[in-house]
Amino acid sequence: MSNFAKTFSSSLGKKLIMALTGLFLCTFLIVHLVGNLQLFKDDAGQAFNAYSYFMTHFTPIKVISYLLYASIIIHAVYALILTLGNAKARPIAYAVQAGSQNSPWTSRNMGILGTILLIFIVVHMSNFWWKYHNAELPYAKYEISLDDPGDIQVSELPYDSKRLVHSEYVDVQAGKQIIVSKDLYKVVLYSFKTWWYVLLYVISMVALSFHLIHGFRSAFQTVGWDNKKYVPLIRFLGVWIFGVLIPLGFAAMPVYFFLFK
């Protein structure tokens, strides 16, 4: 076995893979949140549908998406391998007194938090990604005034297998830009009006928060980027940006739609 294979088959190597895939997924969360914030625009979903098309049809993004799917699977599989390996190495559980004093709650429950997130990812992708690619969704036709871009008229078009997922052109005579998009926004609107899905979403974002509060800093420690000079910055990013701001931003979407749309 080569030194490379030995390194990545060791416990430390597996933790390194966990750290690298975890940090990659953290960068995706930023991009995904920025894109999903289009949901808050008062344009009947035009910006969000355009974002959905771009993320699923722009070739470089599609390549990154495959890396994302692989990272999710690898991260989950290696988490399971490490957990089972630790359990096998300790067939008789240690008697632990005052566990909260020995390690943070987030550290002791990363497996539970990760399981909640994995369930959420499966439900989330089946509800949005799968439907966008495979379901016979209706289309939204947007008529945007060239004189006043804020003047948007929207109408629904039935599903047509021959219709492009996204198209746009300018009707000079009518003075309008016409955009026709597969209407994923309508799926979001319907899903976020379903109480149990909103509850699952919010609970999952709470799990994401705790998962990232521990995981973000732990990943930097694993890869050796935990110089004392940068620890305060890493802690700030892990807690306030990834542990609070990003999960809060995601959770705000279903709550907003459920209460106000």
N, C-alpha and C positions, 0 to 999 in steps of 0.2 A: 504494500500500500504506500503511495507517495506521501510526502510530508504534507502536501496540500490536502489530500483526502483525510490524513490522520488529524490534521488541525480542525477541519470542519465536521469530523465525526466525534470529536471530543466534546465534553460538556461545555468547555469554554467556547469552542467553535460554534456549537448550537446556539449558545447565548448571543454570540456575535451575529449570527444570521437573524435571530429574533430582533436584535437591536437595529440592524440595518433595514430590515423590512418594516419595522415599526416606525423608524424615522421617515422612510419613504411614504408610508401611509399618512404620517402627520402632514407632509407637504401636500398630499392629495386633499386632505381635509380643508386646507386653506383655499385651494382652488375651487373645490366643490361648494364651499360656503359662499364664496364670492359669486359664483354662478347662480346658486339657488336664491341669493338675495334679489334676483330679478323677479321673483314671485311677488315682492312687495310693490312693484311698479303698477301704477293704475293704467294698464294698457290692454286689459283683457287677456293677458298671457302672451302677448306678442314677443316680448323680449325673452321670456323664459323658453318659449317654443324655438326661437332662433338659437338660443344657447344650447338647447337639447340637440338640435340638428348638428350644430358645430361640434359638440363633444362626441358625437357618434359617427361623423362622416369625414372629419378632417384627418387625413392619414397619419400625421405625427401623433395626434391625440389618440387615435385608435391603437397605435403601437404602444403608447404609454398605458392605455387601458388594459392591454393584455398583460403588461408588467404588473399593473395594479391587481388584477385577478390572481395572478401567480403569487404576488406578495401576500395577499389575504390568506390563500391556501397554505403557503409555506409557513407563515406566521402562526396560523392555527395548529398546523401539524406539529411544528417544532415545540410549540407550547405544550401540546399533549405529550410528546416524547419526553420532554424535560420533567413534566409533572409525574409521569409514570416512572421515569428513571429515578427521581428523588424518592418516590414511595417504595420502589424496589430496594433502594440502597438503605432504607430505614424500615425494615419489616415490622419492627416494634416501635411504635410511636414514642417519642420522648415525652416524659412528664414535664409539661411546661406550666410554670406558674406565672400568672399575670402576663399573658401573651401580649397584651397591648404595650407592655414595657419593653418587650424584646424586639418587636417589629411593628411598623405602622399597619393599620387596618387594611389599607389599600394593598400593601405588599402581601399580606396573608390571604387576600381574597381575589387576587388577580385572575385565578382560574374561573371563579364564579362570574366576575365582571366580564371576562372574555367570552364566556359561554353565552351570556345575555346578548352581547354585541354580535356574536356569530349568528344567533337566532334572528336578531333584528336584520342583519345584512341579507340573510336568505329571504326573509319576508319582504324586505324593502326592494330588493332586486327583482323578485318575482312580480311585485306589484307595479313597478315602474319600468325597469330595464327590459324585462321580458315582454311586457305589454307593448312597449314602444316598438320593439323589433318584430313582434309576432302577432299581436292582436289586431283586429280590424277596427282601429280607432277612427273616429270621424276627423275631419279636417276643419281648421278655422281659416276663414278668409278675412283678411284685414284690408280695409280700404283707408289709406292714410292720406290726408290732404297735403298737397305739396306746399300750400301756402301756410298751413298751420299743422305741423307734425303732431300736435296734441289732439287734433281732431281725428279720432280713429273710430271707424265703424266696423263691427265684426259680425259675421254670419257663419252658420255651421254648414259644412258640406258633408255629404255622406261618404263613407269609405269607398275607395275605388283603387283596386290593385294596380291599375295602369297609371295612377296619378303619382307624381314625384312626391317624396317625403317633404320637400321644401322647394318652393319656387317663388320668384318675385319678378315683377316687371313694372314699368311706368305706363299708365294710361294718360297720355298727354292731353287728349281731348277732355277727359273728365277731370284732369288736374289732380290725379291721385296715384300713389304708389300702391300696387296690389301685391300682397304677400299671402301665400297659401301654405299652411304648415300642418303637419300631423299634430293633432291637438293633445299633447301630453299634459298641458295645463288643466284640461278638463278632468283627467285622471287624478291629478293632484287635488283639485277642488273636491272631487267626490271622496277621495280617501281621507282628506283632512276634515271631512264632515262626519266621519265614522268614529264614534267615541272610543272604541277599543283600540283602534289604530293610533289615535292621538295619544292615548294613555301609554301604549307600547313604545311609541316614539319618544315621549318625554322620559319614561323610565330608562330607556336605552341611552338617552343623552346624559342622564345622571350617572349611569354605569360608565359611559365614555369619559365623563369628567374624572371620576375616581381612577379609572384605568390609566388615563394620561398623566394625572398628577404624579403617580408613581413611575409609570413606564417611560415618560419622556426623560426624566433625570437619570433613571436607571440605564437607559440606552446609551447616554453620553458616558456614563461610568464604564460600561462594558467596552465601548470602543476606545476608551482611554482619553476622552476629551473632557476631563473633569478637573482641569487645572484650577487651583484655588482662586485664581484671578477671575475666572469666568463662572464659578459656581453660583454667585448671586444672580447673574444674568440668566443662567440655565434654570435656576429655581423660579425666577420671575416668569420666564416664558412658559415653563411647565405648568405652573399653578394658575397664573392670571390669563395667559393667552390660550393655551391648549386645555387647561383644566376648567376655566370659567367662561371666557369670552366665546370660544368656538362652540362648545356644547350649548351655551345659552342662545347663540345665534341660530343654531339648528332647531332647538326646542321652540323658539319663538314662532317659527313658521306654522307648524300644525295648530298651535294654540291660537294664533292670529286668525287663521282660516276658520277654525271651529267656532270662534266667538264672533267674528266680524264679517265673514263672507257669506 
